[in-house]
Every structure is written in structure tokens, then in C-alpha cells.
Amino acid sequence: IFKQTIGLVASEQWDLGRARTEAGKLSRLIDLGIDPREQIKEEAEAKAQAKAAAKQMAEAAERESTRSSTIFSTAWESYLKANWQYWGERHRKNHLWAMQAPGLPYKRGDGVTIAGPLFILHNKPLASLTSKQLEKLLVNEVAKRPTAMAQAYRILRAFLIWCEEQPRFKGLASPTEVLTRSVKRMVPASKARKVSLQKEQLALWFEAINKIDDPSQAAYLQFLLLAGARSTEAKTLHWKDVDFTWRTINIGDKVEGVRTIPLTPYLAQTLNALPRRNEWVFSSARLSTTGHINEANHALTRAMQLAGLPHIAPHDLRRSFGTLAEWMDCPLGVVAQIQGHAPSALAEKHYRVRSIDFLRMWHTKIEGWILEQAGITLPSEYQKLGLREVGQK
């Protein structure tokens, strides 16, 4: 027996005629084999689903509207936060410089900062970045600072590729649509820096460096030249990693993690004379958040000016080590291993295992030859090693 309440008797909407009409509809559904109760339930569920779908569409539209209005700097901060721990110090500084705000006072000296090449984009919606907008930026910046803009372009490219891999930012500024061929053609080609100390300049260079007031900075710059190390590797060198007994240095390496290099006689003498203020070999005499020297660019620039030598940057000293080592006909693999370069050939990677003694022999010869050219008296230890005629063939 089918029972279905049509409505309330007391309701004015349900008079006898309307009730009969509704009962007739229900009777016809039953004759067709349809349970009215199931139909009513299905209709209610369909309405609920339609309402939920409409709500989801409204929320999705709101999210897309919010996503599309994402400011460039918001995505940029997310990019830095996600990748900061994997970057080296120089790479981090390059990213901060690219988005540097103008008008900030210098940390040292007078003057204020100028805007980084990408700062003009910081308050614009990421979705508004187009190839035409980027072309306009390149026209202005390339004319003023081509090398800086070339570097900023590479930073921007990596950022956009990262954004395309993130659900929050995907599709807002597609690299294939923004970095078009016409944009790429406007970017100046990068040229490898080829600045290096010449052997004729070594005497003036050492004389000027040894006049630097801060012994940590002076030793640090000599370490870059005589060990061929990266600047960050040198600045973060710990005393515990310097073994004066066995004459080795365990130095941080961005390729291998840690590499062991020889502690040559002159470097041993120089490092041993440094003050031991804290855990760092090249500690800072000034107030420093890290405890070690943060840079020696200014000291190096002043020393070069006083010596009447062309400008040279700290990283150029690393390049100078490899260049000057060729005067000794030193195997390239030895120089690469000391400097921490990745092996460049299959044989070098899998079939060359050089002992620290072998590296020390060549490294000591290189150091001795550089000191000879600089007119510096060789430490007595050279004589113990039978290297009185260092540099002579």
C-alpha cells in the first residue's frame, strides 16, 4: 500500500481540487512503475548537487581571480623561500640585487642604492607580464647596463620556469609566451671574464696586499691567489679544518661537499700568524653578524689603486691561480682538483686518483714559483723539501 502525504490540511495552498490533482499525478507515476518518494528524493539531491556545483564554480572563479591578481613580488618571495637553502652566497646576492629597491642607504659609505633591473616589475600582477612589456624593459636596461641586464634576464627566466611548475602560479606568466624569440635576441651575449694577474704584476700586488691594515683581509686575498679557492669557501674556513701537523686543509666544496688540499709552506706561515678570535680562520676585527670577514673588495680595490695595477676582483685571483700554474707545466687535472673543478673528462673522473702528497708536490712548486716572481723570500721549509730552485727548468 502506497502512502504519501501531499500537504497539510490546514494549509491554504492545498484545497480539495489541488489535492486531487496532485494525487492524480502520483497515481500516474505509480502506474508507470515510478515510486514518487524516490523521485522526490532524486529531485532534492539534484537540486543540492546543482547548488554545490554553483558554489564550487563561484569559489573557483574567486580563487582564479585572486590568483590572477598575484603580484610579482609575492611570487618572487615564494621563489626565494623555496630555493634559498640550495643556493650559494653569491647566487643569493644576485637575486637580492636583481630586485633591489632604490633609495636605500648603503651599508657602508655614503649614497643610496639604485633600482635593480627587475624592480620595476615588483608591484605588477604576474599575469600582466608579457613579451612586449619585457622587450620594453630590455630596451631601457640594456642601453644602461647590458651585462647586468643579461644576468637579470637569466634570473628572471629561472624564476618563470619555477612558477610554471607551481599550481599557484602555473599559467600566469608562461615562459614560452613571455620569453619569446624576439625577447631572447635583445639579451646581450654573456662574455667570459678573462682578468688575471700577470707574473710581472706579482711583486707590486704582494707589496700592496701586505700593506692592508686588516691582517685577516690580507691573508684572505693571498689565500685566494695561492690556493685558488672560491671566495665563499675561503671566508667560511674553520680553524678545525686546517691541520698544521699534516699540512692539509679540508675546504668546503660546492661540487663534492668537502675537498682536501695541501697546506703549502707560505700559506701555513701566513695562516699561523693570524689572530684566533673565534672559529673562523679569516675572522673579522669589526662587528660582524657572521664572525668572519664578509668581503675584501674595497681593500683589494684600494690596494690595486695604490700599486698602480688594473682593477681586479677577488674571484679573478682564483682565475689567476689556474693561469699562473701553467708556467710550471702543471697537469691540468692537478690544478682542477686543487681548485675544486668538476672532472672534465672520463679518464679524469674515473681513472685518476691523486694522493695528497702528489698534490702537495705540485702545489708547493706553484706557490714557490709565484713567490719567486713576487720577490718574496721563500720559507725555509722549501729547502727541506729540496725545492731551492723552484720555478727553474
C-alpha positions as CSV (number, residue, x, y, z in Angstrom):
1,I,0.0,0.0,0.0
2,F,1.5,3.3,-1.1
3,K,1.0,6.2,1.3
4,Q,2.3,9.8,0.5
5,T,1.4,12.9,2.4
6,I,0.6,15.7,-0.1
7,G,0.3,18.6,2.3
8,L,-1.1,20.0,5.5
9,V,-4.8,20.1,5.8
10,A,-4.7,23.5,7.5
11,S,-2.6,25.0,4.6
12,E,-4.5,27.4,2.4
13,Q,-2.4,26.2,-0.6
14,W,-3.9,22.7,-0.5
15,D,-7.7,22.9,-1.2
16,L,-9.6,19.8,-2.3
17,G,-9.2,20.4,-6.0
18,R,-5.5,20.9,-5.9
19,A,-5.1,17.9,-3.6
20,R,-7.0,15.7,-6.1
21,T,-4.8,17.0,-9.0
22,E,-1.6,16.2,-7.1
23,A,-3.0,12.7,-6.1
24,G,-3.7,12.1,-9.8
25,K,-0.1,12.9,-10.7
26,L,1.2,10.5,-8.0
27,S,-1.2,7.8,-9.3
28,R,0.1,8.1,-12.8
29,L,3.7,7.8,-11.7
30,I,2.8,4.6,-9.8
31,D,1.1,3.2,-12.9
32,L,4.4,3.9,-14.8
33,G,6.3,1.9,-12.1
34,I,7.9,5.0,-10.6
35,D,8.0,5.4,-6.8
36,P,7.1,9.1,-6.2
37,R,9.1,9.1,-2.9
38,E,12.2,8.1,-4.8
39,Q,11.5,10.7,-7.5
40,I,11.1,13.4,-4.8
41,K,14.4,12.3,-3.2
42,E,16.2,12.3,-6.5
43,E,14.9,15.8,-7.3
44,A,16.1,17.0,-3.9
45,E,19.5,15.5,-4.4
46,A,19.8,17.0,-7.9
47,K,18.9,20.5,-6.5
48,A,21.5,20.0,-3.8
49,Q,24.2,18.9,-6.3
50,A,23.4,21.9,-8.5
51,K,23.7,24.2,-5.6
52,A,27.0,22.7,-4.5
53,A,28.3,22.9,-8.1
54,A,27.3,26.5,-8.4
55,K,29.1,27.2,-5.1
56,Q,32.2,25.4,-6.3
57,M,32.2,27.4,-9.5
58,A,31.8,30.6,-7.6
59,E,34.7,29.7,-5.3
60,A,36.9,28.6,-8.2
61,A,36.2,31.8,-10.0
62,E,37.1,33.8,-6.9
63,R,40.3,31.8,-6.5
64,E,41.3,32.3,-10.1
65,S,40.5,36.0,-9.7
66,T,42.8,36.1,-6.6
67,R,45.5,34.0,-8.4
68,S,45.4,36.2,-11.5
69,S,45.9,39.3,-9.4
70,T,49.0,37.8,-7.7
71,I,51.7,40.5,-7.5
72,F,55.1,39.7,-9.0
73,S,56.8,40.3,-5.6
74,T,54.5,37.8,-3.9
75,A,55.5,35.0,-6.3
76,W,59.2,36.2,-6.0
77,E,59.2,35.9,-2.3
78,S,57.8,32.4,-2.5
79,Y,60.5,31.6,-5.1
80,L,63.3,32.8,-2.8
81,K,61.9,31.0,0.2
82,A,61.6,27.7,-1.7
83,N,65.1,27.8,-3.1
84,W,67.2,29.9,-0.7
85,Q,68.7,26.9,1.1
86,Y,70.0,25.4,-2.1
87,W,71.8,28.5,-3.3
88,G,75.3,29.7,-2.6
89,E,76.1,33.1,-1.2
90,R,76.8,34.7,-4.5
91,H,73.7,33.4,-6.1
92,R,71.6,34.7,-3.2
93,K,73.1,38.1,-3.5
94,N,72.5,38.2,-7.2
95,H,68.7,37.6,-6.6
96,L,68.5,40.3,-3.9
97,W,70.4,42.7,-6.2
98,A,68.0,42.0,-9.2
99,M,65.0,43.1,-7.1
100,Q,66.8,45.8,-5.1
101,A,64.7,48.8,-4.1
102,P,66.1,52.2,-4.9
103,G,66.9,54.9,-2.4
104,L,68.2,52.6,0.4
105,P,71.3,53.9,2.2
106,Y,74.5,52.0,1.6
107,K,75.6,49.7,4.4
108,R,79.0,51.2,4.1
109,G,79.8,54.8,3.0
110,D,77.5,57.5,1.7
111,G,74.9,57.3,-1.1
112,V,71.8,55.3,-1.8
113,T,71.0,52.2,-3.9
114,I,69.7,52.3,-7.4
115,A,66.8,50.1,-8.5
116,G,67.7,46.5,-9.5
117,P,67.0,45.6,-13.1
118,L,63.8,43.7,-12.2
119,F,62.5,46.1,-9.5
120,I,60.1,47.8,-12.0
121,L,58.1,44.5,-12.0
122,H,57.8,44.1,-8.3
123,N,54.3,45.7,-7.8
124,K,52.7,44.5,-11.1
125,P,50.5,41.4,-11.4
126,L,52.5,38.4,-12.5
127,A,49.8,37.6,-15.1
128,S,50.3,41.0,-16.7
129,L,53.9,40.2,-17.7
130,T,54.1,39.9,-21.4
131,S,56.8,39.7,-24.0
132,K,56.1,43.2,-25.1
133,Q,56.5,44.5,-21.6
134,L,59.7,42.6,-21.2
135,E,61.0,44.0,-24.5
136,K,60.4,47.5,-23.3
137,L,62.3,46.7,-20.1
138,L,65.2,45.3,-22.0
139,V,65.4,48.3,-24.3
140,N,65.8,50.7,-21.3
141,E,68.1,48.5,-19.2
142,V,70.4,47.1,-21.9
143,A,71.3,50.6,-23.0
144,K,72.4,51.5,-19.4
145,R,73.8,48.3,-18.1
146,P,74.0,45.4,-20.6
147,T,76.0,42.9,-18.6
148,A,73.8,43.4,-15.5
149,M,70.6,43.0,-17.6
150,A,71.9,39.8,-19.2
151,Q,72.4,38.4,-15.7
152,A,68.9,39.7,-14.6
153,Y,67.3,38.0,-17.6
154,R,68.8,34.6,-16.6
155,I,67.5,35.1,-13.1
156,L,64.0,36.0,-14.4
157,R,64.0,33.0,-16.8
158,A,64.7,30.6,-13.9
159,F,62.0,32.3,-11.8
160,L,59.3,32.0,-14.5
161,I,60.2,28.3,-15.1
162,W,59.8,27.7,-11.4
163,C,56.5,29.5,-11.3
164,E,55.2,27.3,-14.2
165,E,55.8,24.2,-12.0
166,Q,53.8,25.6,-9.1
167,P,50.0,25.1,-9.1
168,R,49.5,28.6,-7.5
169,F,51.3,30.4,-10.3
170,K,51.0,28.0,-13.3
171,G,49.8,29.7,-16.5
172,L,50.1,33.3,-15.1
173,A,53.3,34.1,-17.0
174,S,54.2,31.1,-19.2
175,P,57.9,31.1,-20.1
176,T,57.1,30.1,-23.7
177,E,54.8,33.0,-24.1
178,V,56.8,35.6,-22.2
179,L,60.4,34.6,-23.2
180,T,59.8,34.8,-27.0
181,R,62.5,34.6,-29.6
182,S,62.4,38.4,-30.1
183,V,63.0,38.9,-26.3
184,K,65.9,36.5,-26.3
185,R,67.5,38.3,-29.2
186,M,67.6,41.5,-27.2
187,V,69.6,40.0,-24.4
188,P,73.3,40.7,-24.7
189,A,75.5,37.7,-25.0
190,S,77.5,36.9,-21.9
191,K,81.2,37.1,-22.2
192,A,83.6,35.1,-20.0
193,R,85.7,37.3,-17.8
194,K,89.4,36.9,-18.6
195,V,91.0,39.1,-16.0
196,S,94.1,37.6,-14.3
197,L,97.3,38.7,-12.6
198,Q,100.3,38.6,-14.8
199,K,103.6,37.3,-13.4
200,E,105.1,40.8,-13.9
201,Q,102.5,42.2,-11.6
202,L,103.0,39.8,-8.7
203,A,105.7,41.8,-6.9
204,L,103.6,45.0,-6.8
205,W,100.5,43.0,-5.9
206,F,102.0,41.3,-2.9
207,E,103.6,44.5,-1.7
208,A,100.3,46.3,-1.8
209,I,98.3,43.5,-0.2
210,N,100.8,43.3,2.7
211,K,100.1,46.9,3.4
212,I,96.4,46.3,4.2
213,D,95.7,47.2,7.8
214,D,93.5,44.2,8.5
215,P,95.7,41.0,8.6
216,S,92.6,38.8,8.0
217,Q,91.8,40.6,4.7
218,A,95.4,40.5,3.6
219,A,95.7,36.8,4.3
220,Y,92.3,36.1,2.8
221,L,93.3,37.7,-0.5
222,Q,96.6,35.8,-0.6
223,F,94.8,32.6,0.2
224,L,92.5,33.1,-2.9
225,L,95.6,33.5,-5.1
226,L,97.8,30.7,-3.7
227,A,95.0,28.1,-3.1
228,G,92.8,29.0,-6.0
229,A,89.8,28.8,-3.7
230,R,86.3,30.3,-4.2
231,S,85.7,33.4,-2.1
232,T,82.9,31.8,-0.1
233,E,85.0,28.7,0.6
234,A,87.8,30.9,2.0
235,K,85.6,33.1,4.1
236,T,83.9,30.2,5.8
237,L,87.1,28.2,6.5
238,H,87.3,26.9,10.1
239,W,90.4,26.5,12.2
240,K,89.4,22.9,12.9
241,D,89.7,22.3,9.1
242,V,93.4,23.5,9.0
243,D,95.9,20.8,10.0
244,F,99.3,22.3,10.6
245,T,100.8,18.9,11.6
246,W,99.9,17.0,8.4
247,R,99.7,20.2,6.3
248,T,96.2,19.7,4.9
249,I,93.1,21.9,4.6
250,N,89.6,20.5,4.4
251,I,87.7,23.1,2.5
252,G,84.0,23.3,1.7
253,D,83.3,22.5,-1.9
254,K,80.1,23.2,-3.9
255,V,80.7,20.2,-6.1
256,E,82.0,17.5,-3.8
257,G,80.9,18.9,-0.5
258,V,84.4,18.8,1.0
259,R,87.8,18.5,-0.7
260,T,91.2,18.2,0.9
261,I,94.0,20.3,-0.4
262,P,97.6,20.7,0.6
263,L,98.6,23.4,3.2
264,T,101.7,24.9,1.4
265,P,104.6,26.4,3.4
266,Y,103.9,30.1,2.8
267,L,100.2,29.7,3.4
268,A,100.9,27.7,6.6
269,Q,103.2,30.6,7.8
270,T,100.6,33.2,6.8
271,L,97.6,31.4,8.4
272,N,99.5,30.5,11.6
273,A,100.2,34.3,12.2
274,L,96.5,35.2,12.2
275,P,94.7,36.0,15.4
276,R,92.4,33.3,16.7
277,R,89.4,35.4,17.7
278,N,86.8,32.7,17.1
279,E,86.2,29.5,15.0
280,W,86.9,31.3,11.7
281,V,90.3,31.4,10.1
282,F,89.6,34.8,8.5
283,S,87.8,36.3,11.4
284,S,86.5,39.9,11.4
285,A,88.0,42.5,13.6
286,R,84.9,44.6,13.2
287,L,81.4,43.9,14.4
288,S,80.1,41.1,12.1
289,T,76.9,39.0,12.3
290,T,78.9,36.0,11.0
291,G,82.2,36.5,12.9
292,H,84.2,36.2,9.7
293,I,85.1,38.8,7.1
294,N,82.2,39.3,4.6
295,E,84.2,40.8,1.8
296,A,87.5,42.3,0.9
297,N,86.6,44.0,-2.4
298,H,87.2,47.5,-1.1
299,A,90.5,46.6,0.4
300,L,91.6,44.9,-2.8
301,T,90.5,47.8,-4.9
302,R,92.4,50.3,-2.8
303,A,95.5,48.1,-2.8
304,M,95.4,47.8,-6.6
305,Q,95.0,51.6,-7.0
306,L,97.9,52.3,-4.7
307,A,100.1,49.8,-6.6
308,G,99.0,51.3,-9.9
309,L,97.6,48.0,-11.1
310,P,94.4,47.4,-13.1
311,H,91.3,46.7,-11.2
312,I,90.9,43.0,-10.2
313,A,88.1,41.3,-8.3
314,P,88.5,38.6,-5.6
315,H,87.3,35.9,-8.0
316,D,89.9,37.0,-10.5
317,L,92.6,35.8,-8.0
318,R,91.1,32.3,-8.3
319,R,91.4,32.5,-12.0
320,S,95.0,33.8,-11.6
321,F,96.0,30.7,-9.7
322,G,95.0,28.4,-12.6
323,T,96.6,30.8,-15.2
324,L,99.9,31.1,-13.3
325,A,100.1,27.4,-12.7
326,E,100.6,26.8,-16.4
327,W,104.1,28.4,-16.1
328,M,105.0,25.3,-14.1
329,D,103.7,22.9,-16.8
330,C,101.5,21.5,-14.0
331,P,98.9,18.8,-15.1
332,L,95.5,20.4,-15.6
333,G,93.9,17.7,-13.6
334,V,96.1,18.7,-10.6
335,V,95.0,22.3,-10.8
336,A,91.4,21.4,-11.2
337,Q,91.5,19.1,-8.2
338,I,93.1,21.7,-6.0
339,Q,90.5,24.3,-7.1
340,G,87.6,22.0,-6.9
341,H,86.6,21.9,-10.5
342,A,84.4,19.0,-11.7
343,P,86.4,16.5,-13.8
344,S,86.2,17.4,-17.5
345,A,86.9,14.0,-19.0
346,L,86.0,10.4,-18.4
347,A,89.6,9.4,-17.7
348,E,89.9,12.2,-15.2
349,K,86.7,11.3,-13.5
350,H,87.2,7.5,-13.2
351,Y,90.9,6.7,-13.6
352,R,92.8,9.4,-11.8
353,V,93.2,9.1,-8.0
354,R,95.9,11.5,-6.8
355,S,97.3,11.3,-3.3
356,I,97.6,14.4,-1.2
357,D,101.4,14.0,-1.4
358,F,101.3,14.2,-5.1
359,L,99.1,17.3,-5.0
360,R,101.4,18.9,-2.4
361,M,104.4,18.4,-4.6
362,W,102.8,20.4,-7.4
363,H,101.0,22.9,-5.2
364,T,104.2,23.7,-3.4
365,K,106.0,24.2,-6.7
366,I,103.3,26.6,-7.9
367,E,103.4,28.6,-4.7
368,G,107.2,28.7,-4.8
369,W,107.2,30.0,-8.3
370,I,104.6,32.7,-7.6
371,L,106.6,33.8,-4.6
372,E,109.8,34.0,-6.6
373,Q,108.2,36.2,-9.2
374,A,107.0,38.4,-6.4
375,G,110.5,38.7,-4.9
376,I,109.4,37.1,-1.6
377,T,111.9,35.2,0.4
378,L,110.8,31.6,0.4
379,P,110.1,29.9,3.8
380,S,113.0,27.7,5.0
381,E,110.7,24.7,4.5
382,Y,111.3,24.9,0.8
383,Q,114.9,23.9,1.3
384,K,113.8,20.9,3.5
385,L,111.7,19.8,0.5
386,G,114.6,20.2,-1.9
387,L,112.9,23.0,-3.8
388,R,115.7,25.6,-3.7
389,E,115.3,26.1,-7.4
390,V,111.6,26.4,-7.6
391,G,110.4,27.5,-11.0
392,Q,113.6,26.7,-12.9
393,K,113.5,24.1,-15.6
